[in-house]
Amino acid sequence: MPEIAEAASVGRTTLHRYFADREGLIHAATMDAIQVVNEIIADAATNHGPAIEAMRRVVAELVRVSDQIVFLFADPAVLRNIPPGQQPNHQPILKLIKRGQKEGAFVSDLSPDWIELALFALILRACRDSGAGAVPRHTVVASVIRIFEHGVTPR
């Protein structure tokens, strides 16, 4: 907790006033990050316009909250104790992928779950690398979209 207080530029007493222990702080941060990600997915309007355009909006919005993406998905233990009903809601993305497959925007020989896994793997890696300074932040959205589209759109 002392390191967290220092990183947040608050005193340990202030931190302990809101969170009894590290687990409470991690849980609160997890729930906040889930809420942010759920709102971002909703804001991307996945059911509007052509599927490929909607997917580009999803990527752009998720990359915008890269800190929350890395926090939630880089370590599987973060979400381990979160009940299923409180996990990040990825159903709009799965529905978008299925719609894209029906529209012919995405290949149909890959399962929607597999496409979603590949999408999140790309986004997570890009967010981690940009946060570490390995890739310029301003190139991340275009790079993820290009790699994703070259992998799941029909040729």
RAMOHU-V993589 format. One record per residue. N is the residue number from 1. RES is the residue in one letter. SS is DSSP state (H for helix, E for strand, L for the rest). OMEGA is omega in radians with two decimals (999 if undefined). BURIAL is + if it has 9 or more other C-alpha atoms within 8 Angstrom, else -. Layout:
n:N res:RES ss:SS omega:OMEGA burial:BURIAL
n:N res:RES ss:SS omega:OMEGA burial:BURIAL
This chain:
n:1 res:M ss:L omega:3.13 burial:-
n:2 res:P ss:H omega:3.14 burial:-
n:3 res:E ss:H omega:3.13 burial:-
n:4 res:I ss:H omega:3.12 burial:-
n:5 res:A ss:H omega:3.14 burial:+
n:6 res:E ss:H omega:3.14 burial:+
n:7 res:A ss:H omega:-3.14 burial:-
n:8 res:A ss:L omega:-3.12 burial:-
n:9 res:S ss:L omega:3.04 burial:-
n:10 res:V ss:L omega:3.10 burial:+
n:11 res:G ss:L omega:3.11 burial:-
n:12 res:R ss:H omega:3.14 burial:+
n:13 res:T ss:H omega:3.11 burial:-
n:14 res:T ss:H omega:3.14 burial:-
n:15 res:L ss:H omega:-3.13 burial:+
n:16 res:H ss:H omega:3.09 burial:+
n:17 res:R ss:H omega:-3.10 burial:-
n:18 res:Y ss:H omega:-3.07 burial:-
n:19 res:F ss:L omega:-3.09 burial:+
n:20 res:A ss:L omega:-3.09 burial:-
n:21 res:D ss:L omega:-3.12 burial:-
n:22 res:R ss:H omega:-3.12 burial:-
n:23 res:E ss:H omega:3.11 burial:-
n:24 res:G ss:H omega:3.11 burial:+
n:25 res:L ss:H omega:3.14 burial:+
n:26 res:I ss:H omega:3.13 burial:-
n:27 res:H ss:H omega:3.14 burial:-
n:28 res:A ss:H omega:3.12 burial:-
n:29 res:A ss:H omega:3.11 burial:-
n:30 res:T ss:H omega:-3.12 burial:+
n:31 res:M ss:H omega:3.10 burial:-
n:32 res:D ss:H omega:3.14 burial:-
n:33 res:A ss:H omega:3.09 burial:+
n:34 res:I ss:H omega:3.13 burial:+
n:35 res:Q ss:H omega:3.13 burial:+
n:36 res:V ss:H omega:-3.13 burial:+
n:37 res:V ss:H omega:3.11 burial:+
n:38 res:N ss:H omega:3.12 burial:+
n:39 res:E ss:H omega:3.13 burial:-
n:40 res:I ss:H omega:3.14 burial:+
n:41 res:I ss:H omega:3.11 burial:+
n:42 res:A ss:H omega:-3.13 burial:+
n:43 res:D ss:H omega:-3.12 burial:-
n:44 res:A ss:L omega:3.09 burial:+
n:45 res:A ss:L omega:-3.06 burial:+
n:46 res:T ss:L omega:-3.11 burial:+
n:47 res:N ss:L omega:-3.13 burial:-
n:48 res:H ss:L omega:3.07 burial:-
n:49 res:G ss:L omega:3.11 burial:-
n:50 res:P ss:L omega:-3.08 burial:-
n:51 res:A ss:H omega:-3.10 burial:+
n:52 res:I ss:H omega:3.10 burial:-
n:53 res:E ss:H omega:3.11 burial:-
n:54 res:A ss:H omega:3.13 burial:+
n:55 res:M ss:H omega:3.09 burial:+
n:56 res:R ss:H omega:3.09 burial:+
n:57 res:R ss:H omega:3.12 burial:+
n:58 res:V ss:H omega:-3.13 burial:+
n:59 res:V ss:H omega:-3.11 burial:+
n:60 res:A ss:H omega:-3.12 burial:+
n:61 res:E ss:H omega:-3.13 burial:+
n:62 res:L ss:H omega:3.11 burial:+
n:63 res:V ss:H omega:3.13 burial:+
n:64 res:R ss:H omega:3.13 burial:-
n:65 res:V ss:L omega:-3.03 burial:+
n:66 res:S ss:H omega:3.13 burial:+
n:67 res:D ss:H omega:3.12 burial:-
n:68 res:Q ss:H omega:3.11 burial:+
n:69 res:I ss:H omega:-3.14 burial:+
n:70 res:V ss:H omega:-3.14 burial:+
n:71 res:F ss:H omega:-3.07 burial:+
n:72 res:L ss:H omega:-2.92 burial:+
n:73 res:F ss:H omega:-3.13 burial:+
n:74 res:A ss:L omega:-3.12 burial:-
n:75 res:D ss:L omega:-3.11 burial:-
n:76 res:P ss:L omega:-3.12 burial:-
n:77 res:A ss:H omega:-3.09 burial:-
n:78 res:V ss:H omega:-3.09 burial:+
n:79 res:L ss:H omega:-3.03 burial:+
n:80 res:R ss:H omega:-3.06 burial:-
n:81 res:N ss:L omega:3.09 burial:-
n:82 res:I ss:L omega:-3.13 burial:-
n:83 res:P ss:L omega:-3.10 burial:-
n:84 res:P ss:H omega:-3.12 burial:-
n:85 res:G ss:H omega:-3.14 burial:-
n:86 res:Q ss:H omega:3.11 burial:-
n:87 res:Q ss:L omega:3.05 burial:+
n:88 res:P ss:L omega:-3.10 burial:-
n:89 res:N ss:L omega:-3.13 burial:-
n:90 res:H ss:L omega:-3.12 burial:-
n:91 res:Q ss:H omega:3.10 burial:-
n:92 res:P ss:H omega:3.13 burial:+
n:93 res:I ss:H omega:3.08 burial:+
n:94 res:L ss:H omega:3.10 burial:+
n:95 res:K ss:H omega:3.10 burial:-
n:96 res:L ss:H omega:3.13 burial:+
n:97 res:I ss:H omega:3.12 burial:+
n:98 res:K ss:H omega:3.10 burial:+
n:99 res:R ss:H omega:3.11 burial:+
n:100 res:G ss:H omega:3.09 burial:+
n:101 res:Q ss:H omega:3.11 burial:+
n:102 res:K ss:H omega:3.13 burial:-
n:103 res:E ss:H omega:-3.08 burial:-
n:104 res:G ss:L omega:3.13 burial:+
n:105 res:A ss:L omega:3.13 burial:+
n:106 res:F ss:L omega:3.14 burial:+
n:107 res:V ss:L omega:-3.11 burial:+
n:108 res:S ss:L omega:3.14 burial:-
n:109 res:D ss:L omega:3.01 burial:-
n:110 res:L ss:L omega:-3.14 burial:-
n:111 res:S ss:L omega:3.07 burial:-
n:112 res:P ss:H omega:3.12 burial:+
n:113 res:D ss:H omega:-3.12 burial:-
n:114 res:W ss:H omega:3.11 burial:-
n:115 res:I ss:H omega:3.13 burial:+
n:116 res:E ss:H omega:3.11 burial:+
n:117 res:L ss:H omega:3.12 burial:-
n:118 res:A ss:H omega:3.12 burial:+
n:119 res:L ss:H omega:-3.12 burial:+
n:120 res:F ss:H omega:3.08 burial:-
n:121 res:A ss:H omega:3.09 burial:-
n:122 res:L ss:H omega:-3.12 burial:+
n:123 res:I ss:H omega:-3.13 burial:+
n:124 res:L ss:H omega:-3.12 burial:+
n:125 res:R ss:H omega:3.14 burial:-
n:126 res:A ss:H omega:3.12 burial:+
n:127 res:C ss:H omega:3.11 burial:+
n:128 res:R ss:H omega:-3.10 burial:+
n:129 res:D ss:H omega:3.13 burial:+
n:130 res:S ss:H omega:3.09 burial:+
n:131 res:G ss:H omega:3.13 burial:+
n:132 res:A ss:L omega:-3.14 burial:-
n:133 res:G ss:L omega:-3.11 burial:-
n:134 res:A ss:L omega:3.06 burial:-
n:135 res:V ss:L omega:3.12 burial:+
n:136 res:P ss:L omega:-3.09 burial:-
n:137 res:R ss:H omega:-3.07 burial:-
n:138 res:H ss:H omega:3.13 burial:-
n:139 res:T ss:H omega:-2.98 burial:-
n:140 res:V ss:H omega:-3.07 burial:+
n:141 res:V ss:H omega:-3.13 burial:+
n:142 res:A ss:H omega:-3.14 burial:-
n:143 res:S ss:H omega:3.13 burial:-
n:144 res:V ss:H omega:-3.13 burial:+
n:145 res:I ss:H omega:-3.12 burial:+
n:146 res:R ss:H omega:-3.12 burial:-
n:147 res:I ss:H omega:3.14 burial:-
n:148 res:F ss:H omega:-3.08 burial:+
n:149 res:E ss:H omega:3.11 burial:-
n:150 res:H ss:H omega:-3.13 burial:-
n:151 res:G ss:H omega:-3.02 burial:-
n:152 res:V ss:H omega:3.08 burial:+
n:153 res:T ss:L omega:-3.12 burial:+
n:154 res:P ss:L omega:3.11 burial:-
n:155 res:R ss:L omega:999 burial:-
